[in-house]
Amino acid sequence: MSILFSSLSLKNISLKNRLVVSPMCQYSAVDGFANNWHLVHLGQFAMGGAAAIIQEATAVSPEGRISAGDLGIWKDEQIEKLKEITTFIKEQNSIPGIQLAHAGRKASSGKPWENHYQIAPDAENGWQTVAPSALAFRPEKDIAPRAMTLDDIKKTITDFQLATKRAVTAGYDIIEIHAAHGYLIHQFLSPLSNDRTDQYGGSLDNRMRFLKEIIEAVQHELTTQSLWVRISATDWATDGWDLEQSITLAQELKQLGVEVIDVSTSGAVAHQKISPAKDYQLPFAAAIKKETDLITATVGLIKEASHAEQILQDKKADIIMIARAFLKNPHLPLYFAETLGDHIEWTNQYARAK
């Protein structure tokens, strides 16, 4: 059997293969509540053989949403539908995960098919954004965020902790903290978006402090759940966050009990210089894996079974996370297994299609 369809044992859970669905925003919630769209969207991946499914960026507070259509987990009433989703995923022998997030200065945006840019605080579906510093993502278009006070930071850390508690109640077995793509935690990490002069800005240790304190708070709520963190390993911009800092951060996260590092790139600044191509993000995951010995997931433009298998054969990552290709084919693992000549279990209702 290929490595791609071999199991991977973590501390308390086991992935039946190495294919995991990346978080993908659906912009289809109302007041943060999940609905049948989310049930069917996420459930189809479980039916199609994915080892685990990480739910889209789910806001820990209303102001932490990217858009008014984002999922949320800031109140107990939101748990009921999420529990229905996790129950179905588990019934299909897959593992439900959730990505806990706060968008920071990139919040208050429109749905991509309506208006992908920021909505003014006084307009419908808009609100005042917050960030480590009063620096707008697009200075020529966006309203500057409000710089967070120490009380704001403390509250946000508590929001992540309470969201984790609700996620555990809802039945998620993987908790991923979103520290990538230019959202709030990444904004603290990058010197291009953080010009604070207190204990949360300046030195690398200070810029990492916010994430580390979130991890420490979240750990209090975990029982058997696996803790993952998604990072952007580089800003693709001069004097920004880079691989060297990412390796240092990953080493710190490992000491704090993070089990998987999910390595992506970019998103911190609008002036980033990036040329997406096959494997353009893979060297970052490979370097972090080599230097930290953490279980590492890689992402980005992985569309073929042979490509995914080669990454694992070369020991450049341990987990393959895919987004767009799963949208195109929700049963991607079944197709990949057939391509590689592996025989994997199909759900009984679909077995006649083998």
MINUMAR-130119 format. One record per residue (C-alpha): residue number from 1; residue in one letter; x, y, z. Coordinates in nm, 2 decimals, padded with zeros to 4 digits. Example, Ala and Ser with C-alpha at 12.3 -4.5 7.8 and 13.67 -1.06 7.14 Angstrom:
<site n="1" res="A" east="01.23" north="-00.45" up="00.78"/>
<site n="2" res="S" east="01.37" north="-00.11" up="00.71"/>
This chain:
<site n="1" res="M" east="00.00" north="00.00" up="00.00"/>
<site n="2" res="S" east="00.11" north="00.36" up="-00.07"/>
<site n="3" res="I" east="00.21" north="00.58" up="00.22"/>
<site n="4" res="L" east="-00.08" north="00.81" up="00.12"/>
<site n="5" res="F" east="-00.32" north="00.54" up="00.23"/>
<site n="6" res="S" east="-00.13" north="00.42" up="00.54"/>
<site n="7" res="S" east="-00.25" north="00.52" up="00.88"/>
<site n="8" res="L" east="-00.09" north="00.78" up="01.10"/>
<site n="9" res="S" east="-00.12" north="00.74" up="01.48"/>
<site n="10" res="L" east="-00.13" north="01.05" up="01.69"/>
<site n="11" res="K" east="-00.14" north="01.06" up="02.07"/>
<site n="12" res="N" east="-00.52" north="00.99" up="02.11"/>
<site n="13" res="I" east="-00.65" north="00.96" up="01.75"/>
<site n="14" res="S" east="-00.55" north="00.77" up="01.44"/>
<site n="15" res="L" east="-00.58" north="00.90" up="01.08"/>
<site n="16" res="K" east="-00.69" north="00.62" up="00.85"/>
<site n="17" res="N" east="-00.49" north="00.78" up="00.57"/>
<site n="18" res="R" east="-00.29" north="01.09" up="00.51"/>
<site n="19" res="L" east="-00.55" north="01.29" up="00.32"/>
<site n="20" res="V" east="-00.71" north="01.57" up="00.52"/>
<site n="21" res="V" east="-00.96" north="01.83" up="00.40"/>
<site n="22" res="S" east="-00.83" north="02.19" up="00.45"/>
<site n="23" res="P" east="-01.06" north="02.45" up="00.60"/>
<site n="24" res="M" east="-01.26" north="02.63" up="00.34"/>
<site n="25" res="C" east="-01.49" north="02.93" up="00.42"/>
<site n="26" res="Q" east="-01.84" north="02.89" up="00.29"/>
<site n="27" res="Y" east="-01.98" north="03.23" up="00.38"/>
<site n="28" res="S" east="-02.32" north="03.06" up="00.44"/>
<site n="29" res="A" east="-02.39" north="03.10" up="00.81"/>
<site n="30" res="V" east="-02.64" north="03.34" up="00.97"/>
<site n="31" res="D" east="-02.52" north="03.50" up="01.30"/>
<site n="32" res="G" east="-02.25" north="03.24" up="01.31"/>
<site n="33" res="F" east="-02.49" north="02.94" up="01.31"/>
<site n="34" res="A" east="-02.42" north="02.63" up="01.10"/>
<site n="35" res="N" east="-02.70" north="02.50" up="00.88"/>
<site n="36" res="N" east="-02.77" north="02.22" up="00.64"/>
<site n="37" res="W" east="-02.53" north="02.36" up="00.38"/>
<site n="38" res="H" east="-02.24" north="02.30" up="00.63"/>
<site n="39" res="L" east="-02.37" north="01.95" up="00.72"/>
<site n="40" res="V" east="-02.38" north="01.84" up="00.35"/>
<site n="41" res="H" east="-02.06" north="02.03" up="00.25"/>
<site n="42" res="L" east="-01.85" north="01.87" up="00.53"/>
<site n="43" res="G" east="-02.04" north="01.54" up="00.54"/>
<site n="44" res="Q" east="-01.97" north="01.46" up="00.17"/>
<site n="45" res="F" east="-01.59" north="01.46" up="00.24"/>
<site n="46" res="A" east="-01.64" north="01.20" up="00.51"/>
<site n="47" res="M" east="-01.84" north="00.98" up="00.28"/>
<site n="48" res="G" east="-01.57" north="01.01" up="00.02"/>
<site n="49" res="G" east="-01.29" north="00.87" up="00.24"/>
<site n="50" res="A" east="-01.11" north="01.17" up="00.39"/>
<site n="51" res="A" east="-00.92" north="01.08" up="00.71"/>
<site n="52" res="A" east="-01.01" north="01.40" up="00.87"/>
<site n="53" res="I" east="-01.21" north="01.72" up="00.79"/>
<site n="54" res="I" east="-01.11" north="02.05" up="00.93"/>
<site n="55" res="Q" east="-01.41" north="02.28" up="00.94"/>
<site n="56" res="E" east="-01.37" north="02.63" up="00.80"/>
<site n="57" res="A" east="-01.23" north="02.92" up="01.00"/>
<site n="58" res="T" east="-01.48" north="02.94" up="01.29"/>
<site n="59" res="A" east="-01.49" north="03.27" up="01.47"/>
<site n="60" res="V" east="-01.43" north="03.29" up="01.84"/>
<site n="61" res="S" east="-01.62" north="03.62" up="01.86"/>
<site n="62" res="P" east="-01.86" north="03.81" up="01.63"/>
<site n="63" res="E" east="-01.59" north="04.07" up="01.54"/>
<site n="64" res="G" east="-01.35" north="03.79" up="01.46"/>
<site n="65" res="R" east="-01.55" north="03.68" up="01.15"/>
<site n="66" res="I" east="-01.40" north="03.75" up="00.81"/>
<site n="67" res="S" east="-01.76" north="03.82" up="00.69"/>
<site n="68" res="A" east="-02.11" north="03.82" up="00.83"/>
<site n="69" res="G" east="-02.15" north="03.48" up="00.67"/>
<site n="70" res="D" east="-01.88" north="03.31" up="00.87"/>
<site n="71" res="L" east="-01.94" north="03.03" up="01.11"/>
<site n="72" res="G" east="-01.90" north="03.11" up="01.48"/>
<site n="73" res="I" east="-01.86" north="02.94" up="01.81"/>
<site n="74" res="W" east="-01.89" north="03.23" up="02.05"/>
<site n="75" res="K" east="-02.22" north="03.12" up="02.22"/>
<site n="76" res="D" east="-02.35" north="02.79" up="02.35"/>
<site n="77" res="E" east="-02.65" north="02.79" up="02.12"/>
<site n="78" res="Q" east="-02.43" north="02.74" up="01.82"/>
<site n="79" res="I" east="-02.32" north="02.40" up="01.95"/>
<site n="80" res="E" east="-02.63" north="02.20" up="01.86"/>
<site n="81" res="K" east="-02.59" north="02.20" up="01.48"/>
<site n="82" res="L" east="-02.22" north="02.16" up="01.51"/>
<site n="83" res="K" east="-02.27" north="01.84" up="01.71"/>
<site n="84" res="E" east="-02.50" north="01.71" up="01.44"/>
<site n="85" res="I" east="-02.22" north="01.77" up="01.19"/>
<site n="86" res="T" east="-01.95" north="01.60" up="01.40"/>
<site n="87" res="T" east="-02.18" north="01.30" up="01.47"/>
<site n="88" res="F" east="-02.23" north="01.24" up="01.10"/>
<site n="89" res="I" east="-01.86" north="01.27" up="01.02"/>
<site n="90" res="K" east="-01.78" north="01.01" up="01.29"/>
<site n="91" res="E" east="-02.05" north="00.78" up="01.16"/>
<site n="92" res="Q" east="-01.86" north="00.77" up="00.83"/>
<site n="93" res="N" east="-01.53" north="00.67" up="01.00"/>
<site n="94" res="S" east="-01.37" north="01.01" up="00.96"/>
<site n="95" res="I" east="-01.24" north="01.26" up="01.22"/>
<site n="96" res="P" east="-01.40" north="01.60" up="01.26"/>
<site n="97" res="G" east="-01.18" north="01.90" up="01.32"/>
<site n="98" res="I" east="-01.24" north="02.27" up="01.37"/>
<site n="99" res="Q" east="-01.03" north="02.57" up="01.29"/>
<site n="100" res="L" east="-01.07" north="02.84" up="01.56"/>
<site n="101" res="A" east="-01.00" north="03.19" up="01.42"/>
<site n="102" res="H" east="-01.01" north="03.56" up="01.46"/>
<site n="103" res="A" east="-00.97" north="03.77" up="01.14"/>
<site n="104" res="G" east="-00.84" north="04.09" up="01.31"/>
<site n="105" res="R" east="-00.79" north="04.37" up="01.06"/>
<site n="106" res="K" east="-00.91" north="04.14" up="00.77"/>
<site n="107" res="A" east="-01.25" north="04.11" up="00.93"/>
<site n="108" res="S" east="-01.57" north="04.29" up="00.82"/>
<site n="109" res="S" east="-01.54" north="04.18" up="00.46"/>
<site n="110" res="G" east="-01.80" north="04.10" up="00.20"/>
<site n="111" res="K" east="-01.87" north="03.76" up="00.06"/>
<site n="112" res="P" east="-01.63" north="03.69" up="-00.23"/>
<site n="113" res="W" east="-01.91" north="03.66" up="-00.48"/>
<site n="114" res="E" east="-02.07" north="03.99" up="-00.37"/>
<site n="115" res="N" east="-01.79" north="04.22" up="-00.24"/>
<site n="116" res="H" east="-01.46" north="04.07" up="-00.13"/>
<site n="117" res="Y" east="-01.34" north="04.40" up="00.01"/>
<site n="118" res="Q" east="-01.38" north="04.55" up="00.36"/>
<site n="119" res="I" east="-01.72" north="04.68" up="00.46"/>
<site n="120" res="A" east="-01.73" north="05.01" up="00.65"/>
<site n="121" res="P" east="-01.82" north="04.99" up="01.02"/>
<site n="122" res="D" east="-02.14" north="05.20" up="00.97"/>
<site n="123" res="A" east="-02.26" north="04.99" up="00.67"/>
<site n="124" res="E" east="-02.47" north="04.68" up="00.67"/>
<site n="125" res="N" east="-02.28" north="04.37" up="00.77"/>
<site n="126" res="G" east="-01.98" north="04.58" up="00.87"/>
<site n="127" res="W" east="-01.81" north="04.65" up="01.20"/>
<site n="128" res="Q" east="-01.50" north="04.81" up="01.35"/>
<site n="129" res="T" east="-01.20" north="04.58" up="01.32"/>
<site n="130" res="V" east="-00.93" north="04.53" up="01.57"/>
<site n="131" res="A" east="-00.56" north="04.44" up="01.54"/>
<site n="132" res="P" east="-00.23" north="04.45" up="01.72"/>
<site n="133" res="S" east="-00.17" north="04.79" up="01.56"/>
<site n="134" res="A" east="-00.37" north="05.05" up="01.39"/>
<site n="135" res="L" east="-00.24" north="04.95" up="01.04"/>
<site n="136" res="A" east="-00.48" north="04.88" up="00.76"/>
<site n="137" res="F" east="-00.43" north="04.58" up="00.54"/>
<site n="138" res="R" east="-00.50" north="04.80" up="00.23"/>
<site n="139" res="P" east="-00.42" north="05.15" up="00.34"/>
<site n="140" res="E" east="-00.58" north="05.30" up="00.03"/>
<site n="141" res="K" east="-00.91" north="05.12" up="00.07"/>
<site n="142" res="D" east="-00.96" north="04.99" up="00.43"/>
<site n="143" res="I" east="-01.05" north="05.17" up="00.75"/>
<site n="144" res="A" east="-00.77" north="05.13" up="00.99"/>
<site n="145" res="P" east="-00.83" north="04.88" up="01.27"/>
<site n="146" res="R" east="-00.84" north="04.98" up="01.63"/>
<site n="147" res="A" east="-00.52" north="04.88" up="01.81"/>
<site n="148" res="M" east="-00.60" north="04.63" up="02.08"/>
<site n="149" res="T" east="-00.55" north="04.72" up="02.44"/>
<site n="150" res="L" east="-00.41" north="04.47" up="02.69"/>
<site n="151" res="D" east="-00.77" north="04.41" up="02.81"/>
<site n="152" res="D" east="-00.87" north="04.33" up="02.45"/>
<site n="153" res="I" east="-00.59" north="04.08" up="02.42"/>
<site n="154" res="K" east="-00.68" north="03.91" up="02.75"/>
<site n="155" res="K" east="-01.05" north="03.89" up="02.64"/>
<site n="156" res="T" east="-00.95" north="03.74" up="02.30"/>
<site n="157" res="I" east="-00.74" north="03.47" up="02.47"/>
<site n="158" res="T" east="-01.04" north="03.39" up="02.68"/>
<site n="159" res="D" east="-01.25" north="03.38" up="02.37"/>
<site n="160" res="F" east="-01.03" north="03.12" up="02.22"/>
<site n="161" res="Q" east="-01.04" north="02.92" up="02.54"/>
<site n="162" res="L" east="-01.42" north="02.93" up="02.56"/>
<site n="163" res="A" east="-01.45" north="02.84" up="02.19"/>
<site n="164" res="T" east="-01.23" north="02.54" up="02.25"/>
<site n="165" res="K" east="-01.45" north="02.43" up="02.54"/>
<site n="166" res="R" east="-01.76" north="02.45" up="02.31"/>
<site n="167" res="A" east="-01.57" north="02.27" up="02.03"/>
<site n="168" res="V" east="-01.49" north="01.98" up="02.27"/>
<site n="169" res="T" east="-01.86" north="01.97" up="02.37"/>
<site n="170" res="A" east="-01.96" north="01.97" up="02.00"/>
<site n="171" res="G" east="-01.75" north="01.66" up="01.94"/>
<site n="172" res="Y" east="-01.45" north="01.78" up="01.75"/>
<site n="173" res="D" east="-01.14" north="01.56" up="01.78"/>
<site n="174" res="I" east="-00.90" north="01.80" up="01.62"/>
<site n="175" res="I" east="-00.87" north="02.16" up="01.73"/>
<site n="176" res="E" east="-00.67" north="02.38" up="01.49"/>
<site n="177" res="I" east="-00.57" north="02.73" up="01.59"/>
<site n="178" res="H" east="-00.56" north="02.96" up="01.28"/>
<site n="179" res="A" east="-00.23" north="03.16" up="01.30"/>
<site n="180" res="A" east="-00.19" north="03.21" up="00.92"/>
<site n="181" res="H" east="-00.30" north="03.40" up="00.62"/>
<site n="182" res="G" east="-00.28" north="03.75" up="00.77"/>
<site n="183" res="Y" east="-00.55" north="03.70" up="01.03"/>
<site n="184" res="L" east="-00.52" north="03.82" up="01.39"/>
<site n="185" res="I" east="-00.26" north="03.58" up="01.53"/>
<site n="186" res="H" east="-00.05" north="03.62" up="01.22"/>
<site n="187" res="Q" east="-00.08" north="03.99" up="01.25"/>
<site n="188" res="F" east="00.08" north="03.97" up="01.59"/>
<site n="189" res="L" east="00.36" north="03.75" up="01.46"/>
<site n="190" res="S" east="00.46" north="03.96" up="01.16"/>
<site n="191" res="P" east="00.67" north="04.27" up="01.21"/>
<site n="192" res="L" east="00.49" north="04.42" up="00.91"/>
<site n="193" res="S" east="00.16" north="04.43" up="01.09"/>
<site n="194" res="N" east="00.27" north="04.46" up="01.45"/>
<site n="195" res="D" east="00.45" north="04.78" up="01.56"/>
<site n="196" res="R" east="00.36" north="04.75" up="01.93"/>
<site n="197" res="T" east="00.61" north="04.86" up="02.19"/>
<site n="198" res="D" east="00.48" north="04.66" up="02.48"/>
<site n="199" res="Q" east="00.52" north="04.29" up="02.57"/>
<site n="200" res="Y" east="00.33" north="04.18" up="02.25"/>
<site n="201" res="G" east="00.55" north="04.36" up="02.00"/>
<site n="202" res="G" east="00.91" north="04.42" up="01.90"/>
<site n="203" res="S" east="01.12" north="04.11" up="01.96"/>
<site n="204" res="L" east="01.03" north="03.77" up="01.82"/>
<site n="205" res="D" east="00.96" north="03.64" up="02.18"/>
<site n="206" res="N" east="00.71" north="03.93" up="02.22"/>
<site n="207" res="R" east="00.54" north="03.88" up="01.89"/>
<site n="208" res="M" east="00.50" north="03.51" up="01.96"/>
<site n="209" res="R" east="00.35" north="03.57" up="02.31"/>
<site n="210" res="F" east="-00.01" north="03.61" up="02.20"/>
<site n="211" res="L" east="-00.02" north="03.28" up="02.02"/>
<site n="212" res="K" east="00.16" north="03.10" up="02.30"/>
<site n="213" res="E" east="-00.08" north="03.24" up="02.56"/>
<site n="214" res="I" east="-00.37" north="03.12" up="02.34"/>
<site n="215" res="I" east="-00.22" north="02.77" up="02.33"/>
<site n="216" res="E" east="-00.17" north="02.76" up="02.70"/>
<site n="217" res="A" east="-00.53" north="02.87" up="02.76"/>
<site n="218" res="V" east="-00.67" north="02.62" up="02.51"/>
<site n="219" res="Q" east="-00.48" north="02.33" up="02.66"/>
<site n="220" res="H" east="-00.69" north="02.37" up="02.98"/>
<site n="221" res="E" east="-01.00" north="02.27" up="02.78"/>
<site n="222" res="L" east="-00.86" north="01.97" up="02.59"/>
<site n="223" res="T" east="-00.93" north="01.61" up="02.70"/>
<site n="224" res="T" east="-00.83" north="01.37" up="02.42"/>
<site n="225" res="Q" east="-00.83" north="01.62" up="02.13"/>
<site n="226" res="S" east="-00.53" north="01.67" up="01.90"/>
<site n="227" res="L" east="-00.40" north="02.03" up="01.89"/>
<site n="228" res="W" east="-00.29" north="02.16" up="01.56"/>
<site n="229" res="V" east="-00.17" north="02.51" up="01.45"/>
<site n="230" res="R" east="-00.18" north="02.65" up="01.10"/>
<site n="231" res="I" east="00.09" north="02.90" up="01.02"/>
<site n="232" res="S" east="00.21" north="03.10" up="00.73"/>
<site n="233" res="A" east="00.58" north="03.02" up="00.71"/>
<site n="234" res="T" east="00.66" north="03.34" up="00.52"/>
<site n="235" res="D" east="00.50" north="03.67" up="00.43"/>
<site n="236" res="W" east="00.67" north="03.67" up="00.09"/>
<site n="237" res="A" east="00.77" north="04.03" up="00.17"/>
<site n="238" res="T" east="01.09" north="04.21" up="00.27"/>
<site n="239" res="D" east="01.15" north="04.23" up="00.65"/>
<site n="240" res="G" east="00.84" north="04.02" up="00.72"/>
<site n="241" res="W" east="00.78" north="03.69" up="00.89"/>
<site n="242" res="D" east="01.00" north="03.42" up="00.75"/>
<site n="243" res="L" east="01.11" north="03.06" up="00.76"/>
<site n="244" res="E" east="01.37" north="03.11" up="01.03"/>
<site n="245" res="Q" east="01.11" north="03.27" up="01.27"/>
<site n="246" res="S" east="00.86" north="02.99" up="01.17"/>
<site n="247" res="I" east="01.11" north="02.72" up="01.28"/>
<site n="248" res="T" east="01.16" north="02.90" up="01.61"/>
<site n="249" res="L" east="00.79" north="02.93" up="01.66"/>
<site n="250" res="A" east="00.73" north="02.56" up="01.57"/>
<site n="251" res="Q" east="00.99" north="02.45" up="01.83"/>
<site n="252" res="E" east="00.81" north="02.66" up="02.09"/>
<site n="253" res="L" east="00.47" north="02.52" up="01.99"/>
<site n="254" res="K" east="00.60" north="02.16" up="02.02"/>
<site n="255" res="Q" east="00.71" north="02.23" up="02.38"/>
<site n="256" res="L" east="00.36" north="02.36" up="02.45"/>
<site n="257" res="G" east="00.20" north="02.03" up="02.33"/>
<site n="258" res="V" east="00.10" north="02.12" up="01.97"/>
<site n="259" res="E" east="00.09" north="01.79" up="01.78"/>
<site n="260" res="V" east="00.07" north="01.89" up="01.42"/>
<site n="261" res="I" east="00.20" north="02.20" up="01.24"/>
<site n="262" res="D" east="00.00" north="02.29" up="00.93"/>
<site n="263" res="V" east="00.23" north="02.49" up="00.70"/>
<site n="264" res="S" east="00.10" north="02.74" up="00.46"/>
<site n="265" res="T" east="00.23" north="03.08" up="00.35"/>
<site n="266" res="S" east="00.14" north="03.44" up="00.28"/>
<site n="267" res="G" east="-00.15" north="03.67" up="00.36"/>
<site n="268" res="A" east="00.00" north="03.93" up="00.60"/>
<site n="269" res="V" east="00.04" north="04.22" up="00.36"/>
<site n="270" res="A" east="-00.12" north="04.33" up="00.04"/>
<site n="271" res="H" east="00.22" north="04.40" up="-00.12"/>
<site n="272" res="Q" east="00.34" north="04.04" up="-00.09"/>
<site n="273" res="K" east="00.54" north="03.90" up="-00.39"/>
<site n="274" res="I" east="00.44" north="03.55" up="-00.46"/>
<site n="275" res="S" east="00.43" north="03.33" up="-00.77"/>
<site n="276" res="P" east="00.21" north="03.02" up="-00.70"/>
<site n="277" res="A" east="00.34" north="02.71" up="-00.87"/>
<site n="278" res="K" east="00.36" north="02.34" up="-00.80"/>
<site n="279" res="D" east="00.53" north="02.27" up="-00.46"/>
<site n="280" res="Y" east="00.59" north="02.64" up="-00.40"/>
<site n="281" res="Q" east="00.50" north="02.60" up="-00.03"/>
<site n="282" res="L" east="00.65" north="02.25" up="00.02"/>
<site n="283" res="P" east="01.01" north="02.36" up="00.11"/>
<site n="284" res="F" east="00.87" north="02.55" up="00.41"/>
<site n="285" res="A" east="00.69" north="02.24" up="00.54"/>
<site n="286" res="A" east="01.00" north="02.02" up="00.47"/>
<site n="287" res="A" east="01.23" north="02.25" up="00.65"/>
<site n="288" res="I" east="01.01" north="02.28" up="00.96"/>
<site n="289" res="K" east="00.97" north="01.90" up="00.97"/>
<site n="290" res="K" east="01.34" north="01.85" up="00.95"/>
<site n="291" res="E" east="01.43" north="02.11" up="01.21"/>
<site n="292" res="T" east="01.16" north="02.03" up="01.47"/>
<site n="293" res="D" east="01.06" north="01.67" up="01.40"/>
<site n="294" res="L" east="00.70" north="01.78" up="01.44"/>
<site n="295" res="I" east="00.42" north="01.60" up="01.25"/>
<site n="296" res="T" east="00.39" north="01.83" up="00.95"/>
<site n="297" res="A" east="00.11" north="01.89" up="00.71"/>
<site n="298" res="T" east="00.16" north="02.06" up="00.37"/>
<site n="299" res="V" east="-00.08" north="02.24" up="00.14"/>
<site n="300" res="G" east="-00.11" north="02.41" up="-00.19"/>
<site n="301" res="L" east="-00.19" north="02.31" up="-00.55"/>
<site n="302" res="I" east="-00.18" north="01.93" up="-00.48"/>
<site n="303" res="K" east="-00.41" north="01.78" up="-00.73"/>
<site n="304" res="E" east="-00.28" north="01.44" up="-00.82"/>
<site n="305" res="A" east="-00.23" north="01.12" up="-00.63"/>
<site n="306" res="S" east="00.12" north="01.06" up="-00.75"/>
<site n="307" res="H" east="00.22" north="01.41" up="-00.64"/>
<site n="308" res="A" east="00.08" north="01.36" up="-00.29"/>
<site n="309" res="E" east="00.25" north="01.02" up="-00.27"/>
<site n="310" res="Q" east="00.59" north="01.16" up="-00.38"/>
<site n="311" res="I" east="00.58" north="01.42" up="-00.11"/>
<site n="312" res="L" east="00.53" north="01.15" up="00.15"/>
<site n="313" res="Q" east="00.79" north="00.92" up="-00.01"/>
<site n="314" res="D" east="01.04" north="01.21" up="00.00"/>
<site n="315" res="K" east="00.96" north="01.26" up="00.37"/>
<site n="316" res="K" east="00.89" north="01.63" up="00.32"/>
<site n="317" res="A" east="00.56" north="01.61" up="00.51"/>
<site n="318" res="D" east="00.35" north="01.36" up="00.70"/>
<site n="319" res="I" east="00.00" north="01.48" up="00.60"/>
<site n="320" res="I" east="-00.14" north="01.61" up="00.28"/>
<site n="321" res="M" east="-00.41" north="01.88" up="00.32"/>
<site n="322" res="I" east="-00.62" north="01.97" up="00.02"/>
<site n="323" res="A" east="-00.89" north="02.22" up="-00.04"/>
<site n="324" res="R" east="-00.99" north="02.31" up="-00.40"/>
<site n="325" res="A" east="-00.94" north="01.96" up="-00.54"/>
<site n="326" res="F" east="-01.19" north="01.83" up="-00.27"/>
<site n="327" res="L" east="-01.44" north="02.09" up="-00.39"/>
<site n="328" res="K" east="-01.40" north="01.96" up="-00.74"/>
<site n="329" res="N" east="-01.42" north="01.60" up="-00.63"/>
<site n="330" res="P" east="-01.56" north="01.54" up="-00.27"/>
<site n="331" res="H" east="-01.47" north="01.17" up="-00.31"/>
<site n="332" res="L" east="-01.11" north="01.24" up="-00.40"/>
<site n="333" res="P" east="-00.96" north="00.97" up="-00.17"/>
<site n="334" res="L" east="-01.15" north="00.70" up="-00.36"/>
<site n="335" res="Y" east="-01.02" north="00.83" up="-00.69"/>
<site n="336" res="F" east="-00.66" north="00.87" up="-00.55"/>
<site n="337" res="A" east="-00.67" north="00.51" up="-00.41"/>
<site n="338" res="E" east="-00.78" north="00.37" up="-00.75"/>
<site n="339" res="T" east="-00.51" north="00.57" up="-00.93"/>
<site n="340" res="L" east="-00.24" north="00.43" up="-00.69"/>
<site n="341" res="G" east="-00.38" north="00.08" up="-00.70"/>
<site n="342" res="D" east="-00.47" north="00.08" up="-00.34"/>
<site n="343" res="H" east="-00.79" north="-00.09" up="-00.21"/>
<site n="344" res="I" east="-00.96" north="00.11" up="00.06"/>
<site n="345" res="E" east="-01.30" north="00.08" up="00.23"/>
<site n="346" res="W" east="-01.60" north="00.24" up="00.06"/>
<site n="347" res="T" east="-01.92" north="00.34" up="00.23"/>
<site n="348" res="N" east="-02.17" north="00.05" up="00.18"/>
<site n="349" res="Q" east="-02.42" north="00.27" up="00.00"/>
<site n="350" res="Y" east="-02.16" north="00.36" up="-00.27"/>
<site n="351" res="A" east="-01.98" north="00.03" up="-00.30"/>
<site n="352" res="R" east="-02.16" north="-00.07" up="-00.62"/>
<site n="353" res="A" east="-01.97" north="00.21" up="-00.80"/>
<site n="354" res="K" east="-01.63" north="00.05" up="-00.74"/>
